[in-house]
């Protein structure tokens, strides 16, 4: 669907998110729903920052996504 829309950034981002969840499924399968809600909020925030072309904001959010531990999210 994203490919047909022609938005390469969104297509790549969706691939990153999909790969992340596939590769970490065994680590996060028993986490509470709040963890997933926070991850979804971070993804929404990242998309908004990218839409605004905010490099600094995008980097900050990506850092939180990468460094975030389940207990800190």
N, C-alpha and C positions, 0 to 999 in steps of 0.2 A: 504494500500500500504506500509506504513512504517513498519507494523507488518511483512509483507512478506519479507522485506529486512533484518530483523533480527537485526536492530539497536535499541536497547532498549532505549538508551538516546534520540534519535531523536523521538521515539514514545512517550515517556513521555513528552518531550518538546512540541511536537505538541498538546498533550492533554492539557497541561497547557495553551498554546496560545488559543486553541479553547474554553476552559472553560472561560478564561479571557474575550474574546470577547463576548461570550454568556451572561455572567453575567453582563457586563457593557454596553451592547447594548443600553439600554435606556438612559444612560448618555452621550453617544458619537455620537448618530445618527445625530446630527446637526453640528458636528465639520467640519472644512474645510479639504480638501484633504491633505494639508500639515501635519496635525496631523497624519493621517494614514501613510503618506510617512515616517515620522520620526519614527513611531512605527515599520514599516517594516525595516528601517535602523538599529534600535536597535536590532531587532530580528536577522538580518544578522550578526551584530557585535557580538552578543552573541554566535551564532553558530560558528563563526570563533574563538572566544576566547575558547570555549569548545573544538573545534577541536585541538587547540594548547595546550590544557590542562592548560590554564592560569586561575588559581583559582582567583587571584587578579583581572584580567581583567573581568572575568565572574561576579564576585561579584559587581564590579563597574557598569557594564552595567545593571545588575539586579536591583541594587539600583536606577539607573536612570529610569528604566522602572516602578518600583513600586512607587517611589516618584514623578515622573514627572506629572505635571499638564498640561492640554492642552495648556495653555499660555506659558509654559516653554519649550514645545517640539516644 
